[in-house]
């Protein structure tokens, strides 16, 4: 196992730089996961629009009720009834919604010949349309009461509208099943770990293979009594162990940071997520073996690791959620293994049962990742064989070991 020991020595010489990479990428994943959950939180939070009511019809229970209902769900901005002031307030976004009740609005509403109120919403403001829907809701409810009881008193109508619109419903959350929803931070972290795993595996595997590509060392190995197949197997064994170590380190780090938030999650889901990440580690190892065929030095090694990881991560939905991509981008993403890793991860995180119908999309995504790994390994073997038979097989490969 002399070759295996030599591979371990190579990794040992680079453990400081690998730990620096690991630390930086871990910090990046934590920051991005926290930013993602902050910007895309599923919790509901009611927005309060800024509104202005210009009442040209005079005081009435109907106008006061509209102003009250808007005030319950928004923030009133008092403005003078002046065209220039209202235009400036709209232009500078001082208010999101302006409601103008014209003269005769109250009499026409109760008389059946309703005069429409004027509304002004800030351009491209969703809050303005929300305030407009609140006014329509109040008036529509008033019309229902008038249709059911035409002789109802105006003050009684306002009281009934007040009582109905003040009603609140208490929502009680109940969990059905043994598993709690997967923590969103852990979900985002496992998605970001695809980028980190690919960088680390490519750097580790290329460091081993690059050292053995040195012309003097390659010729010495050919003259040694070591069987070439044994040399290759020992290199593959070391590369596999290093890749598995990177996978274990990423998963352990995830448990350290988010393990306290996974207490109610079904262990089967966690195990399947870890299996999915292990399958992707095989894909990363296959990509690393192919990249090693074109790496000739430490500079190209770092460039290949970062470029391949960034491109596949952006295309595959690691950095940008798949639901935010267009149809054209998704069509390209399906030809990347990272797309199927993210797809399997999303399916597993949303599992509510483990029947065959629910598990089928996740298994299919994992099998496609294995197919990618096998195909890339075959291409890497063909390229390496082609290079070993060429006249340039002992060309200028350089490592940091050279003085």
Kinemage of the C-alpha trace (Angstrom):
@kinemage 1
@onewidth
@group {chain A} dominant
@subgroup {mainchain}
@vectorlist {calphas} color= white
{ca unk a 1} P 0.000 0.000 0.000
{ca unk a 2} L 2.920 2.314 -0.716
{ca unk a 3} L 0.947 4.286 -3.283
{ca unk a 4} L -1.940 4.704 -0.851
{ca unk a 5} L 0.448 6.016 1.817
{ca unk a 6} L 1.952 8.428 -0.701
{ca unk a 7} L -1.515 9.723 -1.540
{ca unk a 8} L -2.218 10.268 2.158
{ca unk a 9} L 1.043 12.200 2.490
{ca unk a 10} L 0.012 14.438 -0.419
{ca unk a 11} L -3.323 15.233 1.255
{ca unk a 12} L -1.543 15.807 4.568
{ca unk a 13} L 0.739 18.377 2.955
{ca unk a 14} L -2.317 20.323 1.736
{ca unk a 15} L -4.587 19.984 4.756
{ca unk a 16} L -4.092 23.629 5.799
{ca unk a 17} L -5.280 25.025 2.467
{ca unk a 18} L -8.134 22.517 2.358
{ca unk a 19} L -9.235 23.517 5.863
{ca unk a 20} L -9.163 27.173 4.809
{ca unk a 21} L -11.365 26.377 1.832
{ca unk a 22} L -13.698 24.392 4.059
{ca unk a 23} L -13.949 27.191 6.621
{ca unk a 24} L -14.599 29.903 4.032
{ca unk a 25} L -17.239 27.913 2.214
{ca unk a 26} L -18.935 26.945 5.454
{ca unk a 27} L -19.170 30.607 6.418
{ca unk a 28} L -20.547 31.407 2.963
{ca unk a 29} L -23.198 28.699 3.222
{ca unk a 30} L -24.299 29.887 6.666
{ca unk a 31} L -24.603 33.495 5.488
{ca unk a 32} L -26.513 32.558 2.348
{ca unk a 33} L -28.855 30.226 4.207
{ca unk a 34} L -29.669 32.931 6.748
{ca unk a 35} L -30.247 35.506 3.988
{ca unk a 36} L -32.450 33.114 2.049
{ca unk a 37} L -34.666 32.265 5.002
{ca unk a 38} L -34.927 35.953 5.908
{ca unk a 39} L -35.994 36.984 2.388
{ca unk a 40} L -38.195 33.983 1.643
{ca unk a 41} L -39.832 33.334 4.988
{ca unk a 42} L -43.119 31.397 4.682
{ca unk a 43} L -44.591 33.168 7.729
{ca unk a 44} L -47.523 35.504 7.026
{ca unk a 45} L -47.138 39.165 7.896
{ca unk a 46} L -49.892 41.630 7.043
{ca unk a 47} L -48.649 44.749 5.273
{ca unk a 48} L -50.094 48.121 6.276
{ca unk a 49} L -50.619 50.510 3.359
{ca unk a 50} L -50.392 54.260 3.736
{ca unk a 51} L -53.689 55.856 2.713
{ca unk a 52} L -55.421 59.228 2.498
{ca unk a 53} L -59.174 59.872 2.581
{ca unk a 54} L -60.469 63.107 1.031
{ca unk a 55} L -64.110 63.483 2.071
{ca unk a 56} L -65.870 66.119 -0.067
{ca unk a 57} L -69.326 64.834 0.901
{ca unk a 58} L -69.204 65.825 4.557
{ca unk a 59} L -69.370 63.654 7.702
{ca unk a 60} L -71.522 60.530 7.554
{ca unk a 61} L -71.486 57.088 9.211
{ca unk a 62} L -70.643 55.521 5.823
{ca unk a 63} L -67.593 57.750 5.208
{ca unk a 64} L -66.465 57.423 8.824
{ca unk a 65} L -66.796 53.626 8.572
{ca unk a 66} L -64.618 53.482 5.454
{ca unk a 67} L -61.951 55.624 7.126
{ca unk a 68} L -62.109 53.458 10.251
{ca unk a 69} L -61.755 50.208 8.288
{ca unk a 70} L -58.748 51.522 6.365
{ca unk a 71} L -57.222 52.782 9.604
{ca unk a 72} L -57.519 49.318 11.154
{ca unk a 73} L -55.366 47.831 8.397
{ca unk a 74} L -53.222 50.735 7.302
{ca unk a 75} L -51.591 54.005 8.266
{ca unk a 76} L -53.446 57.228 7.511
{ca unk a 77} L -51.576 60.141 5.951
{ca unk a 78} L -53.442 63.452 6.309
{ca unk a 79} L -53.236 65.651 3.187
{ca unk a 80} L -54.877 68.873 2.092
{ca unk a 81} L -57.486 68.613 -0.638
{ca unk a 82} L -55.296 70.210 -3.271
{ca unk a 83} L -54.530 68.799 -6.702
{ca unk a 84} L -50.838 69.752 -6.551
{ca unk a 85} L -50.371 68.318 -3.046
{ca unk a 86} L -52.097 65.053 -3.947
{ca unk a 87} L -50.019 64.733 -7.130
{ca unk a 88} L -46.779 65.351 -5.229
{ca unk a 89} L -47.740 62.849 -2.539
{ca unk a 90} L -48.403 60.221 -5.187
{ca unk a 91} L -45.185 60.971 -7.101
{ca unk a 92} L -42.952 60.892 -4.005
{ca unk a 93} L -44.691 57.799 -2.553
{ca unk a 94} L -45.828 59.676 0.552
{ca unk a 95} L -49.047 57.663 0.366
{ca unk a 96} L -49.954 54.426 -1.390
{ca unk a 97} L -53.651 55.086 -1.873
{ca unk a 98} L -55.885 58.159 -2.076
{ca unk a 99} L -59.680 57.821 -1.747
{ca unk a 100} L -61.794 60.801 -2.811
{ca unk a 101} L -65.469 60.708 -1.792
{ca unk a 102} L -67.320 63.164 -4.093
{ca unk a 103} L -70.296 65.277 -3.126
{ca unk a 104} L -73.527 63.317 -2.991
{ca unk a 105} L -71.710 60.027 -2.424
{ca unk a 106} L -73.722 59.109 0.715
{ca unk a 107} L -77.144 59.990 -0.787
{ca unk a 108} L -76.452 58.203 -4.052
{ca unk a 109} L -75.216 55.073 -2.231
{ca unk a 110} L -78.422 54.757 -0.198
{ca unk a 111} L -80.604 55.947 -3.081
{ca unk a 112} L -79.538 53.201 -5.467
{ca unk a 113} L -77.828 55.498 -8.005
{ca unk a 114} L -74.343 55.212 -6.647
{ca unk a 115} L -71.661 57.737 -7.538
{ca unk a 116} L -68.298 55.989 -7.732
{ca unk a 117} L -65.567 57.201 -5.430
{ca unk a 118} L -62.329 58.333 -7.043
{ca unk a 119} L -59.198 56.373 -6.206
{ca unk a 120} L -55.522 57.045 -6.887
{ca unk a 121} L -52.891 54.356 -6.362
{ca unk a 122} L -49.152 54.781 -6.502
{ca unk a 123} L -47.683 53.332 -9.671
{ca unk a 124} L -46.613 49.678 -9.315
{ca unk a 125} L -47.655 49.665 -5.664
{ca unk a 126} L -49.258 46.441 -4.473
{ca unk a 127} L -50.202 48.157 -1.210
{ca unk a 128} L -52.326 50.666 -3.113
{ca unk a 129} L -54.327 47.895 -4.768
{ca unk a 130} L -54.660 46.206 -1.392
{ca unk a 131} L -56.156 49.377 0.120
{ca unk a 132} L -58.505 49.655 -2.846
{ca unk a 133} L -59.695 46.086 -2.225
{ca unk a 134} L -60.389 46.993 1.417
{ca unk a 135} L -62.683 49.835 0.342
{ca unk a 136} L -64.500 47.548 -2.088
{ca unk a 137} L -64.881 44.938 0.636
{ca unk a 138} L -66.489 47.451 3.005
{ca unk a 139} L -68.880 48.830 0.368
{ca unk a 140} L -69.833 45.374 -0.948
{ca unk a 141} L -70.725 44.219 2.558
{ca unk a 142} L -72.833 47.361 3.009
{ca unk a 143} L -74.669 46.616 -0.265
{ca unk a 144} L -75.475 43.103 0.968
{ca unk a 145} L -77.085 44.517 4.115
{ca unk a 146} L -79.049 47.059 2.099
{ca unk a 147} L -80.258 44.381 -0.302
{ca unk a 148} L -81.386 42.173 2.584
{ca unk a 149} L -82.961 45.032 4.601
{ca unk a 150} L -83.559 48.175 2.498
{ca unk a 151} L -85.094 50.134 5.411
{ca unk a 152} L -82.115 49.690 7.721
{ca unk a 153} L -80.982 52.795 9.585
{ca unk a 154} L -77.665 54.302 8.499
{ca unk a 155} L -76.195 54.185 12.013
{ca unk a 156} L -77.394 50.589 12.533
{ca unk a 157} L -75.766 49.631 9.245
{ca unk a 158} L -72.485 51.174 10.352
{ca unk a 159} L -72.664 49.302 13.674
{ca unk a 160} L -73.309 45.970 11.989
{ca unk a 161} L -70.464 46.522 9.544
{ca unk a 162} L -68.200 47.398 12.450
{ca unk a 163} L -69.127 44.244 14.360
{ca unk a 164} L -68.685 41.987 11.327
{ca unk a 165} L -65.351 43.451 10.253
{ca unk a 166} L -63.981 43.381 13.807
{ca unk a 167} L -64.495 39.627 14.008
{ca unk a 168} L -61.292 37.641 14.300
{ca unk a 169} L -60.690 33.934 13.879
{ca unk a 170} L -58.195 32.083 16.031
{ca unk a 171} L -56.039 29.716 13.961
{ca unk a 172} L -54.814 26.582 15.682
{ca unk a 173} L -51.992 24.584 14.114
{ca unk a 174} L -52.148 20.814 14.373
{ca unk a 175} L -49.550 18.350 13.215
{ca unk a 176} L -50.705 15.104 11.667
{ca unk a 177} L -48.077 12.376 11.569
{ca unk a 178} L -44.899 11.815 13.468
{ca unk a 179} L -42.591 14.078 11.484
{ca unk a 180} L -42.324 17.837 11.862
{ca unk a 181} L -41.511 19.998 8.806
{ca unk a 182} L -37.814 20.102 8.007
{ca unk a 183} L -36.022 23.212 9.226
{ca unk a 184} L -35.615 25.716 6.382
{ca unk a 185} L -32.049 26.665 7.394
{ca unk a 186} L -30.959 23.037 7.216
{ca unk a 187} L -32.668 22.680 3.838
{ca unk a 188} L -30.788 25.671 2.427
{ca unk a 189} L -27.515 24.489 3.979
{ca unk a 190} L -27.801 21.062 2.346
{ca unk a 191} L -28.477 22.743 -0.973
{ca unk a 192} L -25.397 24.951 -0.601
{ca unk a 193} L -23.306 21.946 0.434
{ca unk a 194} L -23.406 20.717 -3.173
{ca unk a 195} L -21.141 23.616 -4.153
{ca unk a 196} L -18.806 23.077 -1.195
{ca unk a 197} L -18.588 19.303 -1.774
{ca unk a 198} L -17.731 19.754 -5.440
{ca unk a 199} L -14.945 22.250 -4.725
{ca unk a 200} L -13.408 20.161 -1.939
{ca unk a 201} L -13.572 16.870 -3.850
{ca unk a 202} L -12.072 18.380 -7.007
{ca unk a 203} L -9.247 19.980 -5.026
{ca unk a 204} L -8.467 16.783 -3.086
{ca unk a 205} L -8.651 14.389 -6.016
{ca unk a 206} L -6.734 16.662 -8.376
{ca unk a 207} L -4.002 17.155 -5.754
{ca unk a 208} L -3.435 13.392 -5.654
{ca unk a 209} L -3.616 12.803 -9.384
{ca unk a 210} L -1.561 15.866 -10.262
{ca unk a 211} L 1.360 14.701 -8.125
{ca unk a 212} L 1.480 11.348 -9.939
{ca unk a 213} L 1.476 13.106 -13.312
{ca unk a 214} L 4.939 14.542 -12.770
{ca unk a 215} L 7.053 13.201 -15.675
{ca unk a 216} L 9.916 11.908 -13.520
{ca unk a 217} L 7.567 10.217 -11.042
{ca unk a 218} L 5.402 8.712 -13.799
{ca unk a 219} L 8.437 7.195 -15.555
{ca unk a 220} L 9.802 5.874 -12.258
{ca unk a 221} L 6.483 4.184 -11.511
{ca unk a 222} L 6.521 2.526 -14.928
{ca unk a 223} L 9.975 1.095 -14.151
{ca unk a 224} L 9.016 -0.017 -10.637
{ca unk a 225} L 7.810 -3.541 -9.754
{ca unk a 226} L 4.430 -2.025 -8.796
{ca unk a 227} L 1.557 -3.331 -10.905
{ca unk a 228} L -0.036 -0.399 -12.788
{ca unk a 229} L -3.500 -1.711 -11.940
{ca unk a 230} L -2.538 -1.845 -8.250
{ca unk a 231} L -1.260 1.735 -8.428
{ca unk a 232} L -4.550 2.883 -9.977
{ca unk a 233} L -6.656 0.990 -7.447
{ca unk a 234} L -4.745 2.483 -4.521
{ca unk a 235} L -5.171 5.958 -5.974
{ca unk a 236} L -8.900 5.359 -6.455
{ca unk a 237} L -9.159 4.043 -2.908
{ca unk a 238} L -7.519 7.143 -1.464
{ca unk a 239} L -9.622 9.453 -3.632
{ca unk a 240} L -12.761 7.620 -2.510
{ca unk a 241} L -11.838 7.891 1.159
{ca unk a 242} L -11.037 11.583 0.798
{ca unk a 243} L -14.378 12.196 -0.950
{ca unk a 244} L -16.203 10.267 1.778
{ca unk a 245} L -14.359 12.315 4.415
{ca unk a 246} L -15.511 15.551 2.741
{ca unk a 247} L -19.098 14.225 2.674
{ca unk a 248} L -18.923 13.245 6.360
{ca unk a 249} L -17.426 16.594 7.355
{ca unk a 250} L -20.187 18.549 5.601
{ca unk a 251} L -22.944 16.459 7.159
{ca unk a 252} L -21.391 16.648 10.630
{ca unk a 253} L -21.082 20.418 10.307
{ca unk a 254} L -24.765 20.593 9.345
{ca unk a 255} L -25.762 18.614 12.431
{ca unk a 256} L -23.587 20.793 14.648
{ca unk a 257} L -25.195 24.016 13.373
{ca unk a 258} L -28.794 22.903 12.880
{ca unk a 259} L -29.124 19.660 14.811
{ca unk a 260} L -31.082 21.340 17.603
{ca unk a 261} L -33.755 22.350 15.056
{ca unk a 262} L -34.243 18.829 13.701
{ca unk a 263} L -35.632 17.237 16.839
{ca unk a 264} L -39.153 16.656 15.502
{ca unk a 265} L -38.152 15.628 11.970
{ca unk a 266} L -38.466 11.986 10.985
{ca unk a 267} L -34.980 10.362 11.010
{ca unk a 268} L -35.844 8.653 7.729
{ca unk a 269} L -35.989 12.014 5.973
{ca unk a 270} L -32.596 13.005 7.388
{ca unk a 271} L -31.128 9.652 6.321
{ca unk a 272} L -32.502 10.047 2.792
{ca unk a 273} L -31.104 13.584 2.549
{ca unk a 274} L -27.689 12.273 3.608
{ca unk a 275} L -27.973 9.478 1.028
{ca unk a 276} L -28.771 12.050 -1.646
{ca unk a 277} L -25.711 14.097 -0.676
{ca unk a 278} L -23.555 10.942 -0.774
{ca unk a 279} L -24.787 10.165 -4.289
{ca unk a 280} L -23.875 13.694 -5.339
{ca unk a 281} L -20.425 13.215 -3.785
{ca unk a 282} L -19.938 10.341 -6.245
{ca unk a 283} L -20.853 12.740 -9.038
{ca unk a 284} L -18.327 15.255 -7.710
{ca unk a 285} L -15.656 12.534 -7.636
{ca unk a 286} L -16.458 11.654 -11.253
{ca unk a 287} L -16.208 15.315 -12.289
{ca unk a 288} L -12.904 15.560 -10.411
{ca unk a 289} L -11.492 12.532 -12.235
{ca unk a 290} L -12.390 14.105 -15.578
{ca unk a 291} L -11.028 17.517 -14.582
{ca unk a 292} L -7.712 15.928 -13.591
{ca unk a 293} L -7.138 15.014 -17.245
{ca unk a 294} L -6.833 18.697 -18.129
{ca unk a 295} L -5.199 20.102 -14.984
{ca unk a 296} L -1.495 20.851 -15.336
{ca unk a 297} L -0.630 22.868 -12.232
{ca unk a 298} L -1.913 24.411 -8.976
{ca unk a 299} L -3.252 27.501 -10.752
{ca unk a 300} L -5.306 25.546 -13.254
{ca unk a 301} L -6.345 23.222 -10.411
{ca unk a 302} L -7.931 26.057 -8.410
{ca unk a 303} L -9.447 27.563 -11.550
{ca unk a 304} L -11.016 24.264 -12.580
{ca unk a 305} L -12.417 23.602 -9.105
{ca unk a 306} L -14.015 27.016 -8.733
{ca unk a 307} L -15.190 27.425 -12.323
{ca unk a 308} L -16.840 24.008 -12.595
{ca unk a 309} L -18.465 24.329 -9.178
{ca unk a 310} L -19.829 27.820 -9.800
{ca unk a 311} L -21.191 27.063 -13.266
{ca unk a 312} L -22.908 23.831 -12.221
{ca unk a 313} L -24.229 25.428 -9.025
{ca unk a 314} L -25.768 28.414 -10.803
{ca unk a 315} L -27.275 26.278 -13.553
{ca unk a 316} L -28.486 23.538 -11.214
{ca unk a 317} L -30.418 25.671 -8.731
{ca unk a 318} L -27.955 25.639 -5.834
{ca unk a 319} L -27.677 29.424 -5.575
{ca unk a 320} L -30.892 30.425 -7.366
{ca unk a 321} L -34.055 28.435 -6.486
{ca unk a 322} L -35.423 26.415 -9.382
{ca unk a 323} L -38.862 28.022 -9.052
{ca unk a 324} L -37.331 31.420 -9.921
{ca unk a 325} L -35.774 30.206 -13.175
{ca unk a 326} L -37.370 30.604 -16.568
{ca unk a 327} L -38.388 27.748 -18.823
{ca unk a 328} L -35.335 28.146 -21.037
{ca unk a 329} L -32.950 28.057 -18.096
{ca unk a 330} L -34.705 25.029 -16.618
{ca unk a 331} L -34.350 23.203 -19.935
{ca unk a 332} L -30.575 23.704 -19.740
{ca unk a 333} L -30.441 22.906 -16.017
{ca unk a 334} L -31.896 19.437 -16.550
{ca unk a 335} L -28.636 18.441 -18.238
{ca unk a 336} L -26.647 19.107 -15.049
{ca unk a 337} L -26.319 16.720 -12.072
{ca unk a 338} L -26.807 19.586 -9.618
{ca unk a 339} L -30.358 20.080 -10.936
{ca unk a 340} L -31.262 16.516 -10.019
{ca unk a 341} L -29.541 16.826 -6.647
{ca unk a 342} L -31.614 19.920 -5.808
{ca unk a 343} L -34.756 18.261 -7.189
{ca unk a 344} L -34.246 15.179 -5.010
{ca unk a 345} L -33.487 17.379 -1.996
{ca unk a 346} L -36.655 19.449 -2.462
{ca unk a 347} L -38.748 16.297 -2.849
{ca unk a 348} L -37.280 14.749 0.284
{ca unk a 349} L -37.739 17.912 2.339
{ca unk a 350} L -41.417 18.008 1.401
{ca unk a 351} L -42.165 14.357 2.184
{ca unk a 352} L -45.271 13.633 4.226
{ca unk a 353} L -45.340 9.855 3.657
{ca unk a 354} L -42.954 7.171 2.469
{ca unk a 355} L -45.166 5.344 0.017
{ca unk a 356} L -43.874 4.449 -3.439
{ca unk a 357} L -45.769 7.263 -5.171
{ca unk a 358} L -44.241 9.941 -2.911
{ca unk a 359} L -40.735 8.464 -3.048
{ca unk a 360} L -40.603 7.805 -6.804
{ca unk a 361} L -39.506 11.345 -7.900
{ca unk a 362} L -36.678 11.370 -5.324
{ca unk a 363} L -35.446 7.906 -6.347
{ca unk a 364} L -35.543 8.893 -9.998
{ca unk a 365} L -33.490 12.012 -9.298
{ca unk a 366} L -30.897 9.975 -7.383
{ca unk a 367} L -30.684 7.377 -10.163
{ca unk a 368} L -30.116 10.138 -12.696
{ca unk a 369} L -27.275 11.441 -10.538
{ca unk a 370} L -25.729 7.961 -10.542
{ca unk a 371} L -26.145 7.854 -14.314
{ca unk a 372} L -24.297 11.173 -14.578
{ca unk a 373} L -21.519 9.808 -12.347
{ca unk a 374} L -21.160 6.630 -14.421
{ca unk a 375} L -21.149 8.528 -17.710
{ca unk a 376} L -18.562 11.035 -16.511
{ca unk a 377} L -16.357 8.245 -15.114
{ca unk a 378} L -16.453 6.476 -18.482
{ca unk a 379} L -15.496 9.683 -20.301
{ca unk a 380} L -12.662 10.252 -17.805
{ca unk a 381} L -11.316 6.708 -18.376
{ca unk a 382} L -11.449 7.175 -22.144
{ca unk a 383} L -9.665 10.531 -21.958
{ca unk a 384} L -6.985 9.181 -19.609
{ca unk a 385} L -6.386 6.186 -21.862
{ca unk a 386} L -6.121 8.455 -24.877
{ca unk a 387} L -3.657 10.730 -23.110
{ca unk a 388} L -1.523 7.836 -21.817
{ca unk a 389} L -1.126 6.502 -25.361
{ca unk a 390} L -0.173 9.857 -26.843
{ca unk a 391} L 3.345 11.212 -27.218
{ca unk a 392} L 2.550 14.039 -24.816
{ca unk a 393} L 1.646 11.744 -21.922
{ca unk a 394} L 4.799 12.838 -20.074
{ca unk a 395} L 4.252 16.512 -20.802
{ca unk a 396} L 4.721 19.408 -18.462
{ca unk a 397} L 2.670 18.636 -15.366
{ca unk a 398} L 3.877 20.619 -12.369
{ca unk a 399} L 3.031 20.596 -8.661
{ca unk a 400} L 4.026 22.486 -5.563
{ca unk a 401} L 6.378 19.588 -4.743
{ca unk a 402} L 8.819 20.734 -7.404
{ca unk a 403} L 11.568 23.060 -6.288
